[in-house]
Amino acid sequence: MTLLLKRFADISIAKKLYFTVGIMALLIGLELFALFFSVSTLSALRGYVGGEGLWSKGQKDAVYYLLLYGVNRQEADYIQYKKNLEIPLNDGVARREMMKPKPDRKLIHESFRKGGVHEDDIDGMVNLMRRFHDNYYISKAVAAWEAAEAALTELIQIGDQLHTEINRPRPDEKVIHNLLVRIEPINRGITEKENEFSYALGAGSRWLENFVLKLLFGIALTVEISGLLLAIYVNRGIKKGLNGILVAARAFTKGQWGKRAAVYARDEIGAVAIAYNAMAEKLEHHIRDTEVKNKELEQLAYVASHDLQEPLRTMTSLVELFKTEYGENMDETEAQYLDFISDAATRMQHLTKALLDYSRIGRDKHTEITDCNKLVAEVLSDLQTLLHEKLAHVAVAPLPVLLVYPVELKLLFQNLISNAVKFQAPDSIPMISIEAEKQDAGWLFSVKDNGIGIPPEYREKIFVIFQRLHSRTHYEGTGIGLAHCTKIAALHNGTIWVESAVGAGSTFYFTIQLENTESITPL
């Protein structure tokens, strides 16, 4: 049984559905066959009941005319008696022929027709008798039929004797009287056998009706149960296979690179699971190689930026020392050259520090349940001097409590708010608003300002490291702040983008989609 279920599980889903439909069609076909069989069998029983009525009427009419003949002694009555006997006699010929191993169906049809049976009922009556002659009720009816025929044979003998005696030159009235007296007991005996035949057919009909109803109910129940079980089995197999793929995919997205989909069968879903596992295997190798290379690059950036700090500090110190020692002997051009060197070294220090900060993002990451309202308040407190200096107005809508990387998220808000204050038209008062909106897969934050805006062709370029749209004489900075924001958003499984109109301000959007953010109630 287990082997059969395993083989069934391995066939294609289409074949499983065809098999299920085929089983249902077969069972429904059996149900229809049982219904047809029951109708034809009941029709045959109806034929026998009708035939028994004709048989009884013919027998009763024959007795009537025989008695009438014995009293009136008219040959016409005797002829009518013989004519009425043809119905039960022909039925007897058909019965005896049906009991033979190889019956003559033509003779049976002819005999039953002469007995008054309808042509459409004859085949059913023959099939019923040959198939169920051993059945208790049918055999009892046949026994009654045979007993009635035996009594009828005795009645025929009396009729022959009566006809012979009446046609003698000098009939013996005593003999005729004795023969007539014998007819009525025989008639009553035949009536009893006719009743037994009718009762047996009635009981058989009721038995067959109950049997057919149980059979139809059993088949119908089998159809329902079989269909339900097959549907449940196929459905569970499909759900089980798909669930295995989903579980593996979700685990993979959480960083469990070694998780593979369970293959439960060799059907289409099993093929998808195998293909998924092959893809996951390649992705795992690629991801691990990428992780190694990223760590090497991060380490290189960290070492490079860290090690560059020392020679830059030395260069700056030497320039200051040179100015102190030889400043009085230098002309204006020489002093300007030293200032250029000092400014370049300072900018290089800022760039290497920014690169060092960029390489550190996510290195020692840990999540905490963080109240974003308090986090933004801390950022505003840190930027208080800048905000006061620029007369900036910052409106903060209620923000959620989320599971985030607090240090990195604070840096993201700090960069966006400081940029909103920085990139303003001359004599403009910065107006900044911060909001958050719940989404299906996390939260959407927005930081909106009334600054100078960003041309459409630069809205993606600004998120690339060290990319600047303005010279340092207009707006200071290293060009790495938004690259920080991009990396921090990605750390939270989110993205960052900007919508802007030149001269009308910008709105920076970023999403946070860390696991379990939905279970934390916003303030």
C-alpha positions in Angstrom: 0.0 0.0 0.0 2.8 2.4 0.9 4.6 1.6 -2.4 1.4 2.3 -4.3 0.9 5.7 -2.6 4.6 6.5 -3.3 4.2 5.7 -7.0 0.9 7.7 -7.1 2.7 10.6 -5.4 5.4 10.5 -8.1 3.1 10.8 -11.1 2.3 14.3 -12.5 -0.4 16.5 -11.1 -2.3 16.3 -14.3 -2.3 12.5 -14.2 -3.4 12.6 -10.6 -6.3 14.8 -11.6 -7.1 12.5 -14.5 -6.9 9.5 -12.2 -9.3 11.1 -9.7 -11.8 12.1 -12.4 -11.5 8.6 -13.9 -12.2 6.9 -10.5 -15.2 9.2 -10.0 -16.4 8.5 -13.5 -16.0 4.8 -13.0 -17.9 4.8 -9.7 -20.7 7.0 -11.2 -20.8 4.5 -14.1 -21.2 1.7 -11.6 -24.0 3.6 -9.9 -25.8 4.2 -13.2 -25.3 0.5 -14.0 -26.8 -0.5 -10.7 -29.7 1.9 -11.3 -30.3 0.4 -14.8 -30.0 -3.1 -13.4 -32.5 -2.4 -10.6 -35.0 -0.7 -13.0 -34.7 -3.6 -15.5 -35.1 -6.2 -12.7 -38.1 -4.5 -11.2 -39.5 -4.3 -14.7 -39.1 -8.0 -15.0 -40.8 -8.6 -11.7 -43.6 -6.4 -12.9 -43.8 -8.6 -16.0 -44.1 -11.7 -13.9 -46.8 -10.1 -11.7 -48.7 -9.1 -14.9 -48.2 -12.6 -16.3 -49.4 -14.2 -13.1 -52.6 -12.1 -13.4 -53.1 -13.3 -16.9 -52.3 -16.9 -15.9 -54.8 -16.7 -13.0 -57.5 -15.2 -15.2 -57.0 -17.9 -17.9 -57.1 -20.6 -15.3 -60.2 -19.3 -13.6 -62.0 -18.8 -16.9 -61.0 -22.3 -17.9 -62.5 -23.7 -14.6 -65.7 -21.6 -15.2 -66.2 -22.9 -18.7 -65.4 -26.5 -17.7 -68.0 -26.4 -15.0 -70.4 -24.8 -17.4 -69.7 -27.5 -20.0 -70.3 -30.2 -17.3 -73.8 -28.7 -16.6 -74.9 -27.5 -20.1 -72.8 -30.0 -22.1 -72.4 -27.5 -24.9 -69.3 -28.1 -27.1 -68.7 -24.4 -27.4 -68.1 -24.2 -23.6 -65.6 -26.9 -23.9 -63.8 -25.2 -26.7 -63.7 -21.9 -24.7 -62.3 -23.9 -21.8 -59.5 -25.2 -24.0 -58.8 -21.7 -25.3 -58.4 -20.3 -21.8 -56.0 -23.0 -20.9 -53.6 -21.9 -23.6 -52.3 -19.0 -21.4 -51.1 -21.0 -18.4 -50.0 -23.9 -20.7 -47.8 -21.6 -22.9 -46.4 -19.9 -19.7 -45.4 -23.4 -18.5 -43.6 -24.2 -21.8 -41.6 -20.9 -21.4 -40.8 -21.7 -17.7 -39.5 -25.2 -18.5 -37.5 -23.8 -21.4 -35.9 -21.1 -19.2 -34.6 -23.7 -16.8 -32.6 -25.6 -19.5 -28.8 -25.0 -19.7 -29.2 -23.7 -23.3 -32.7 -22.4 -23.6 -34.4 -21.6 -26.9 -35.1 -17.9 -26.6 -37.2 -17.9 -29.7 -39.5 -20.6 -28.2 -39.6 -18.6 -24.9 -40.6 -15.4 -26.7 -43.3 -17.2 -28.7 -44.7 -19.0 -25.6 -44.8 -15.8 -23.5 -46.4 -13.9 -26.3 -49.1 -16.5 -26.5 -49.5 -16.2 -22.8 -50.2 -12.5 -23.2 -46.8 -11.1 -21.9 -45.7 -7.9 -23.5 -42.7 -8.3 -25.9 -40.6 -5.6 -24.1 -40.8 -7.5 -20.8 -39.8 -11.0 -22.0 -36.0 -10.6 -22.1 -36.0 -9.1 -18.6 -38.2 -11.9 -17.3 -35.8 -14.5 -18.9 -32.7 -12.8 -17.4 -34.3 -12.5 -14.0 -35.2 -16.2 -13.9 -31.9 -17.5 -15.2 -29.7 -15.2 -13.0 -31.7 -15.4 -9.7 -33.4 -18.8 -9.9 -31.4 -19.8 -6.8 -32.6 -16.8 -4.9 -34.9 -17.7 -2.0 -37.8 -15.6 -3.1 -37.5 -16.5 -6.8 -37.1 -20.2 -6.1 -40.2 -20.1 -3.8 -42.2 -18.4 -6.5 -41.0 -21.0 -9.1 -42.0 -23.8 -6.7 -45.5 -22.4 -6.3 -45.7 -22.0 -10.1 -44.7 -25.7 -10.6 -47.2 -26.8 -8.0 -49.9 -24.8 -9.7 -49.0 -26.4 -13.0 -49.1 -29.9 -11.5 -52.6 -29.1 -10.2 -53.5 -27.7 -13.6 -52.4 -30.9 -15.2 -54.8 -32.8 -12.9 -57.5 -30.3 -13.9 -56.8 -31.0 -17.6 -57.1 -34.7 -17.0 -60.5 -34.2 -15.4 -61.5 -32.0 -18.3 -60.5 -34.7 -20.8 -62.3 -37.4 -18.8 -65.4 -35.2 -18.6 -65.4 -34.5 -22.3 -65.0 -38.2 -23.1 -67.8 -39.2 -20.7 -70.2 -36.6 -22.0 -69.6 -37.6 -25.6 -70.5 -41.3 -24.9 -73.8 -42.6 -26.3 -75.1 -43.1 -22.7 -73.1 -40.8 -20.3 -72.8 -41.9 -16.7 -74.2 -39.1 -14.7 -72.6 -40.4 -11.5 -69.2 -40.3 -13.2 -69.8 -36.8 -14.5 -70.9 -35.7 -11.0 -67.8 -37.1 -9.4 -65.6 -35.4 -11.9 -67.3 -32.0 -11.4 -67.0 -32.3 -7.7 -63.2 -32.8 -8.0 -62.8 -29.5 -9.9 -63.4 -27.0 -7.1 -60.8 -28.4 -4.6 -58.3 -28.3 -7.4 -59.3 -24.8 -8.2 -58.8 -23.7 -4.6 -55.4 -25.4 -4.5 -54.3 -23.6 -7.6 -55.5 -20.3 -6.1 -53.4 -21.0 -3.0 -50.4 -21.6 -5.2 -51.1 -18.4 -7.2 -51.2 -16.5 -3.9 -47.9 -18.1 -2.8 -46.5 -17.1 -6.2 -47.7 -13.5 -5.7 -46.5 -13.3 -2.1 -43.1 -14.6 -3.1 -42.8 -12.1 -5.9 -43.9 -9.3 -3.6 -41.4 -10.3 -1.0 -38.7 -10.6 -3.6 -39.6 -7.2 -5.0 -39.3 -5.6 -1.6 -36.0 -7.5 -1.0 -34.7 -6.4 -4.3 -35.8 -2.8 -3.7 -34.0 -2.7 -0.3 -31.0 -4.4 -1.8 -30.8 -1.9 -4.7 -31.3 1.1 -2.4 -28.5 -0.1 -0.2 -26.3 -0.8 -3.2 -27.0 2.7 -4.7 -26.4 4.3 -1.3 -23.2 2.3 -0.9 -22.0 3.3 -4.3 -23.0 6.9 -3.8 -21.2 7.0 -0.5 -18.2 5.3 -2.0 -18.2 8.0 -4.8 -18.3 10.8 -2.2 -15.7 9.3 0.1 -13.4 8.2 -2.7 -13.6 11.6 -4.3 -13.1 13.4 -1.0 -10.2 11.2 0.0 -8.5 11.5 -3.4 -9.0 15.3 -3.4 -7.7 15.6 0.1 -4.7 13.4 -0.7 -3.8 15.3 -3.9 -4.4 18.6 -2.2 -2.3 17.7 0.8 0.5 16.5 -1.6 0.4 19.8 -3.5 0.2 21.9 -0.3 3.0 19.9 1.3 5.3 20.3 -1.7 4.6 24.0 -2.0 4.9 24.6 1.7 8.3 22.9 1.6 9.5 25.3 -1.1 8.0 28.3 0.7 9.7 27.3 4.0 13.0 26.9 2.3 12.6 30.2 0.4 11.7 32.1 3.6 14.6 30.6 5.5 16.9 31.6 2.6 15.7 35.2 2.7 16.5 35.2 6.4 20.1 34.2 5.7 19.8 30.5 6.3 21.7 29.8 3.1 22.0 26.0 3.7 18.2 25.5 3.9 16.8 23.4 1.1 13.3 22.5 0.0 12.1 19.0 0.9 11.3 16.9 -2.2 8.3 14.7 -1.3 7.5 13.5 -4.8 8.7 13.5 -8.4 5.7 15.4 -9.8 5.8 19.0 -11.1 6.1 20.4 -7.6 8.9 18.0 -6.9 10.6 19.2 -10.1 10.2 22.8 -8.9 11.7 21.9 -5.5 14.7 20.2 -7.2 15.2 23.2 -9.5 14.9 25.5 -6.5 17.5 23.6 -4.5 19.8 23.7 -7.5 19.3 27.5 -7.8 19.7 27.9 -4.0 23.0 25.9 -4.1 24.4 28.2 -6.7 23.1 31.3 -4.9 24.6 30.1 -1.7 28.1 29.7 -3.3 27.7 33.1 -5.0 26.5 34.8 -1.8 29.3 33.3 0.3 31.9 34.3 -2.3 30.3 37.8 -2.3 30.4 38.0 1.5 34.0 37.1 1.5 34.9 39.6 -1.1 32.8 42.3 0.6 34.5 41.6 3.9 37.9 41.9 2.1 36.8 45.2 0.5 35.5 46.5 3.8 38.7 45.6 5.5 40.7 47.2 2.7 38.6 50.4 2.9 38.9 50.4 6.7 42.7 49.8 6.7 43.2 52.3 3.8 41.2 55.0 5.4 42.6 54.4 8.9 46.2 54.2 7.7 45.9 57.3 5.5 45.0 59.4 8.6 48.5 59.3 10.0 50.4 60.6 6.9 47.7 63.3 6.4 48.1 64.4 10.0 51.9 64.4 9.5 51.5 66.5 6.3 49.2 69.0 8.1 51.6 69.3 11.0 54.6 69.8 8.8 52.8 72.6 6.9 52.0 74.3 10.1 55.6 73.8 11.3 56.9 75.2 8.0 54.7 78.3 8.3 55.9 78.8 11.9 59.6 78.5 11.0 59.7 80.2 7.6 56.5 82.2 7.5 58.2 85.6 7.8 60.5 84.8 4.9 57.7 83.7 2.5 56.0 85.8 0.0 52.2 85.8 -0.5 52.3 83.2 -3.3 54.4 80.8 -1.3 52.0 81.2 1.7 49.0 80.6 -0.6 50.6 77.3 -1.9 51.0 76.1 1.7 47.3 77.0 2.4 46.4 74.9 -0.7 48.4 72.0 0.6 46.8 72.3 4.1 43.3 72.6 2.7 43.8 69.6 0.4 45.2 67.5 3.3 42.2 68.5 5.5 39.7 67.5 2.8 41.6 64.3 2.4 41.3 63.7 6.1 37.5 64.3 5.9 37.2 62.0 3.0 39.1 59.2 4.6 37.1 59.6 7.8 33.9 59.5 5.8 35.2 56.3 4.0 36.1 54.9 7.4 32.6 55.6 8.7 31.0 54.1 5.6 33.0 50.9 6.0 32.0 50.6 9.7 28.2 50.7 8.9 26.7 47.3 9.8 30.0 45.8 11.1 28.9 45.6 14.7 25.2 45.7 14.0 22.6 44.7 16.6 18.8 45.4 16.6 16.8 46.9 19.4 13.2 47.8 19.9 13.5 51.6 19.4 11.1 54.4 19.8 11.6 56.4 16.6 10.2 59.5 18.2 13.0 59.5 20.9 15.6 58.7 18.2 14.6 61.7 16.0 14.5 63.9 19.1 18.1 62.9 19.9 19.1 63.7 16.3 17.4 67.2 16.6 19.2 67.7 19.8 22.6 66.9 18.3 21.8 69.3 15.4 20.4 72.0 17.7 23.2 74.5 16.9 22.8 74.1 13.1 19.0 74.3 13.3 19.1 77.4 15.5 21.6 79.1 13.3 19.5 78.5 10.2 16.2 79.2 12.0 14.9 75.8 10.8 11.4 74.5 11.7 11.1 70.7 12.0 7.6 69.1 12.3 7.7 65.5 13.4 4.5 63.4 13.1 4.0 60.4 15.5 6.5 57.7 14.7 6.3 54.0 15.4 8.2 51.8 17.8 10.2 49.3 15.7 12.9 46.6 15.8 15.8 48.4 14.1 19.5 49.1 14.1 19.3 52.2 16.3 22.8 53.6 15.7 22.6 53.3 11.9 19.0 54.6 11.8 20.0 57.6 13.8 22.8 58.3 11.3 20.3 58.1 8.4 18.0 60.6 10.0 20.9 62.9 10.8 22.2 62.9 7.2 18.7 63.6 5.7 17.9 66.4 8.2 21.3 68.1 7.9 21.0 67.9 4.1 17.5 69.4 4.3 19.0 72.3 6.3 22.1 72.6 4.2 20.7 72.6 0.6 18.6 75.8 0.9 18.4 78.9 -1.2 20.0 82.0 0.3 17.9 83.7 2.9 15.5 80.8 2.9 14.1 79.4 6.2 14.3 75.6 6.2 10.9 73.9 6.7 11.2 70.2 7.4 8.5 67.5 8.1 9.1 63.9 9.1 6.3 61.3 8.8 5.8 57.5 8.8 3.2 55.3 7.3 2.4 51.6 7.9 2.6 49.3 4.8 1.9 45.6 4.2 5.6 44.7 4.4 6.9 47.3 6.9 7.0 51.1 7.3 7.5 54.0 4.9 9.3 57.1 6.3 9.5 60.4 4.6 11.7 63.5 5.2 10.4 66.5 3.3 12.0 69.9 2.9 11.6 73.2 1.0 15.1 73.3 -0.3 16.6 73.9 -3.8 15.4 70.6 -5.2 17.1 68.1 -7.4 17.0 67.8 -11.2 15.5 64.6 -12.4 18.7 63.4 -14.1 20.6 63.5 -10.8 18.0 61.7 -8.5 19.8 58.4 -8.7 23.4 59.8 -9.0 23.2 61.5 -5.6 23.1 58.1 -3.8 26.4 57.0 -5.3 29.5 57.4 -3.0 31.5 60.7 -3.4 29.0 62.1 -6.0 28.4 65.8 -5.6 26.0 68.1 -7.6 27.5 71.3 -6.2 30.9 72.8 -5.6 32.3 73.0 -2.1 32.3 76.8 -2.4 28.4 76.7 -2.5 27.7 73.7 -0.2 30.3 71.9 1.9 30.4 68.2 2.4 32.1 65.0 1.3 29.4 63.5 -1.0 29.1 60.4 1.0 26.1 61.1 3.3 23.4 59.7 1.0 25.6 56.7 0.2 25.5 56.1 4.0 21.7 56.3 3.9 21.5 53.8 1.0 23.6 51.3 2.9 21.6 51.8 6.1 18.2 51.4 4.3 19.5 48.2 2.7 20.6 47.0 6.2 16.9 47.3 7.2 15.8 45.3 4.1 14.5 48.5 2.6 15.2 51.1 -0.1 15.6 54.9 -0.4 14.6 57.3 -3.1 13.8 60.9 -3.7 11.0 62.8 -5.2 11.8 66.4 -6.0 11.1 69.5 -8.1 13.8 72.1 -8.7 13.1 75.2 -6.5 10.2 73.5 -4.7 12.0 71.1 -2.3 12.6 67.4 -2.0 11.0 64.5 -0.2 13.3 61.6 0.7 11.5 58.2 1.3 13.0 55.1 2.8 11.4 51.8 4.0 12.1 49.5 6.9 11.1 45.9 6.5 12.8 44.1 9.3 11.2 41.0 10.7 8.7 41.4 13.6 8.2 45.1 13.0 4.4 44.4 12.6 4.0 43.0 16.1 5.3 46.2 17.8 2.5 48.7 18.7 3.2 52.2 17.4 2.9 55.1 19.8 
